[in-house]
């Protein structure tokens, strides 16, 4: 589900930014808008569950 949300967010960003600017950008800020905080926390929890052993990242 997290992957689906990431794809949706990416496609919405591309739609809002338009066709001309399709490159990924980093703001350099650690701040996360409140609306995304829960999703970001769940994303990192899912990474932690995978672990770094065989089959993990």
Phi and psi in radians as a Rosetta constraint file:
Dihedral C 1 N 2 CA 2 C 2 CIRCULARHARMONIC -1.092 0.35
Dihedral N 2 CA 2 C 2 N 3 CIRCULARHARMONIC -0.720 0.35
Dihedral C 2 N 3 CA 3 C 3 CIRCULARHARMONIC -1.089 0.35
Dihedral N 3 CA 3 C 3 N 4 CIRCULARHARMONIC -0.693 0.35
Dihedral C 3 N 4 CA 4 C 4 CIRCULARHARMONIC -1.113 0.35
Dihedral N 4 CA 4 C 4 N 5 CIRCULARHARMONIC -0.709 0.35
Dihedral C 4 N 5 CA 5 C 5 CIRCULARHARMONIC -1.140 0.35
Dihedral N 5 CA 5 C 5 N 6 CIRCULARHARMONIC -0.680 0.35
Dihedral C 5 N 6 CA 6 C 6 CIRCULARHARMONIC -1.122 0.35
Dihedral N 6 CA 6 C 6 N 7 CIRCULARHARMONIC -0.739 0.35
Dihedral C 6 N 7 CA 7 C 7 CIRCULARHARMONIC -1.116 0.35
Dihedral N 7 CA 7 C 7 N 8 CIRCULARHARMONIC -0.726 0.35
Dihedral C 7 N 8 CA 8 C 8 CIRCULARHARMONIC -1.084 0.35
Dihedral N 8 CA 8 C 8 N 9 CIRCULARHARMONIC -0.827 0.35
Dihedral C 8 N 9 CA 9 C 9 CIRCULARHARMONIC -1.042 0.35
Dihedral N 9 CA 9 C 9 N 10 CIRCULARHARMONIC -0.725 0.35
Dihedral C 9 N 10 CA 10 C 10 CIRCULARHARMONIC -1.136 0.35
Dihedral N 10 CA 10 C 10 N 11 CIRCULARHARMONIC -0.774 0.35
Dihedral C 10 N 11 CA 11 C 11 CIRCULARHARMONIC -1.163 0.35
Dihedral N 11 CA 11 C 11 N 12 CIRCULARHARMONIC -0.650 0.35
Dihedral C 11 N 12 CA 12 C 12 CIRCULARHARMONIC -1.140 0.35
Dihedral N 12 CA 12 C 12 N 13 CIRCULARHARMONIC -0.707 0.35
Dihedral C 12 N 13 CA 13 C 13 CIRCULARHARMONIC -1.086 0.35
Dihedral N 13 CA 13 C 13 N 14 CIRCULARHARMONIC -0.760 0.35
Dihedral C 13 N 14 CA 14 C 14 CIRCULARHARMONIC -1.076 0.35
Dihedral N 14 CA 14 C 14 N 15 CIRCULARHARMONIC -0.693 0.35
Dihedral C 14 N 15 CA 15 C 15 CIRCULARHARMONIC -1.143 0.35
Dihedral N 15 CA 15 C 15 N 16 CIRCULARHARMONIC -0.738 0.35
Dihedral C 15 N 16 CA 16 C 16 CIRCULARHARMONIC -1.220 0.35
Dihedral N 16 CA 16 C 16 N 17 CIRCULARHARMONIC -0.741 0.35
Dihedral C 16 N 17 CA 17 C 17 CIRCULARHARMONIC -1.311 0.35
Dihedral N 17 CA 17 C 17 N 18 CIRCULARHARMONIC -0.349 0.35
Dihedral C 17 N 18 CA 18 C 18 CIRCULARHARMONIC 1.617 0.35
Dihedral N 18 CA 18 C 18 N 19 CIRCULARHARMONIC 3.015 0.35
Dihedral C 18 N 19 CA 19 C 19 CIRCULARHARMONIC -1.233 0.35
Dihedral N 19 CA 19 C 19 N 20 CIRCULARHARMONIC -0.491 0.35
Dihedral C 19 N 20 CA 20 C 20 CIRCULARHARMONIC -1.212 0.35
Dihedral N 20 CA 20 C 20 N 21 CIRCULARHARMONIC -0.564 0.35
Dihedral C 20 N 21 CA 21 C 21 CIRCULARHARMONIC -2.045 0.35
Dihedral N 21 CA 21 C 21 N 22 CIRCULARHARMONIC 1.548 0.35
Dihedral C 21 N 22 CA 22 C 22 CIRCULARHARMONIC -1.884 0.35
Dihedral N 22 CA 22 C 22 N 23 CIRCULARHARMONIC 0.134 0.35
Dihedral C 22 N 23 CA 23 C 23 CIRCULARHARMONIC -1.469 0.35
Dihedral N 23 CA 23 C 23 N 24 CIRCULARHARMONIC 2.587 0.35
Dihedral C 23 N 24 CA 24 C 24 CIRCULARHARMONIC -1.315 0.35
Dihedral N 24 CA 24 C 24 N 25 CIRCULARHARMONIC 2.470 0.35
Dihedral C 24 N 25 CA 25 C 25 CIRCULARHARMONIC -2.273 0.35
Dihedral N 25 CA 25 C 25 N 26 CIRCULARHARMONIC 2.657 0.35
Dihedral C 25 N 26 CA 26 C 26 CIRCULARHARMONIC -2.052 0.35
Dihedral N 26 CA 26 C 26 N 27 CIRCULARHARMONIC 2.366 0.35
Dihedral C 26 N 27 CA 27 C 27 CIRCULARHARMONIC -1.493 0.35
Dihedral N 27 CA 27 C 27 N 28 CIRCULARHARMONIC -0.370 0.35
Dihedral C 27 N 28 CA 28 C 28 CIRCULARHARMONIC 1.484 0.35
Dihedral N 28 CA 28 C 28 N 29 CIRCULARHARMONIC -0.072 0.35
Dihedral C 28 N 29 CA 29 C 29 CIRCULARHARMONIC -1.687 0.35
Dihedral N 29 CA 29 C 29 N 30 CIRCULARHARMONIC 2.528 0.35
Dihedral C 29 N 30 CA 30 C 30 CIRCULARHARMONIC -1.546 0.35
Dihedral N 30 CA 30 C 30 N 31 CIRCULARHARMONIC -0.083 0.35
Dihedral C 30 N 31 CA 31 C 31 CIRCULARHARMONIC -1.244 0.35
Dihedral N 31 CA 31 C 31 N 32 CIRCULARHARMONIC 2.414 0.35
Dihedral C 31 N 32 CA 32 C 32 CIRCULARHARMONIC -2.134 0.35
Dihedral N 32 CA 32 C 32 N 33 CIRCULARHARMONIC 2.270 0.35
Dihedral C 32 N 33 CA 33 C 33 CIRCULARHARMONIC -0.992 0.35
Dihedral N 33 CA 33 C 33 N 34 CIRCULARHARMONIC 2.508 0.35
Dihedral C 33 N 34 CA 34 C 34 CIRCULARHARMONIC -0.917 0.35
Dihedral N 34 CA 34 C 34 N 35 CIRCULARHARMONIC -0.660 0.35
Dihedral C 34 N 35 CA 35 C 35 CIRCULARHARMONIC -1.107 0.35
Dihedral N 35 CA 35 C 35 N 36 CIRCULARHARMONIC -0.394 0.35
Dihedral C 35 N 36 CA 36 C 36 CIRCULARHARMONIC -1.835 0.35
Dihedral N 36 CA 36 C 36 N 37 CIRCULARHARMONIC -0.184 0.35
Dihedral C 36 N 37 CA 37 C 37 CIRCULARHARMONIC -0.958 0.35
Dihedral N 37 CA 37 C 37 N 38 CIRCULARHARMONIC -0.815 0.35
Dihedral C 37 N 38 CA 38 C 38 CIRCULARHARMONIC -1.090 0.35
Dihedral N 38 CA 38 C 38 N 39 CIRCULARHARMONIC -0.716 0.35
Dihedral C 38 N 39 CA 39 C 39 CIRCULARHARMONIC -1.153 0.35
Dihedral N 39 CA 39 C 39 N 40 CIRCULARHARMONIC -0.710 0.35
Dihedral C 39 N 40 CA 40 C 40 CIRCULARHARMONIC -1.133 0.35
Dihedral N 40 CA 40 C 40 N 41 CIRCULARHARMONIC -0.739 0.35
Dihedral C 40 N 41 CA 41 C 41 CIRCULARHARMONIC -1.087 0.35
Dihedral N 41 CA 41 C 41 N 42 CIRCULARHARMONIC -0.741 0.35
Dihedral C 41 N 42 CA 42 C 42 CIRCULARHARMONIC -1.144 0.35
Dihedral N 42 CA 42 C 42 N 43 CIRCULARHARMONIC -0.647 0.35
Dihedral C 42 N 43 CA 43 C 43 CIRCULARHARMONIC -1.032 0.35
Dihedral N 43 CA 43 C 43 N 44 CIRCULARHARMONIC -0.834 0.35
Dihedral C 43 N 44 CA 44 C 44 CIRCULARHARMONIC -1.202 0.35
Dihedral N 44 CA 44 C 44 N 45 CIRCULARHARMONIC -0.585 0.35
Dihedral C 44 N 45 CA 45 C 45 CIRCULARHARMONIC -1.117 0.35
Dihedral N 45 CA 45 C 45 N 46 CIRCULARHARMONIC -0.697 0.35
Dihedral C 45 N 46 CA 46 C 46 CIRCULARHARMONIC -1.137 0.35
Dihedral N 46 CA 46 C 46 N 47 CIRCULARHARMONIC -0.641 0.35
Dihedral C 46 N 47 CA 47 C 47 CIRCULARHARMONIC -1.142 0.35
Dihedral N 47 CA 47 C 47 N 48 CIRCULARHARMONIC -0.707 0.35
Dihedral C 47 N 48 CA 48 C 48 CIRCULARHARMONIC -1.151 0.35
Dihedral N 48 CA 48 C 48 N 49 CIRCULARHARMONIC -0.640 0.35
Dihedral C 48 N 49 CA 49 C 49 CIRCULARHARMONIC -1.134 0.35
Dihedral N 49 CA 49 C 49 N 50 CIRCULARHARMONIC -0.589 0.35
Dihedral C 49 N 50 CA 50 C 50 CIRCULARHARMONIC -1.142 0.35
Dihedral N 50 CA 50 C 50 N 51 CIRCULARHARMONIC -0.616 0.35
Dihedral C 50 N 51 CA 51 C 51 CIRCULARHARMONIC 1.281 0.35
Dihedral N 51 CA 51 C 51 N 52 CIRCULARHARMONIC -3.120 0.35
Dihedral C 51 N 52 CA 52 C 52 CIRCULARHARMONIC -1.992 0.35
Dihedral N 52 CA 52 C 52 N 53 CIRCULARHARMONIC 0.189 0.35
Dihedral C 52 N 53 CA 53 C 53 CIRCULARHARMONIC -1.421 0.35
Dihedral N 53 CA 53 C 53 N 54 CIRCULARHARMONIC -2.902 0.35
Dihedral C 53 N 54 CA 54 C 54 CIRCULARHARMONIC -0.971 0.35
Dihedral N 54 CA 54 C 54 N 55 CIRCULARHARMONIC 2.305 0.35
Dihedral C 54 N 55 CA 55 C 55 CIRCULARHARMONIC 1.480 0.35
Dihedral N 55 CA 55 C 55 N 56 CIRCULARHARMONIC -0.164 0.35
Dihedral C 55 N 56 CA 56 C 56 CIRCULARHARMONIC -1.546 0.35
Dihedral N 56 CA 56 C 56 N 57 CIRCULARHARMONIC -2.826 0.35
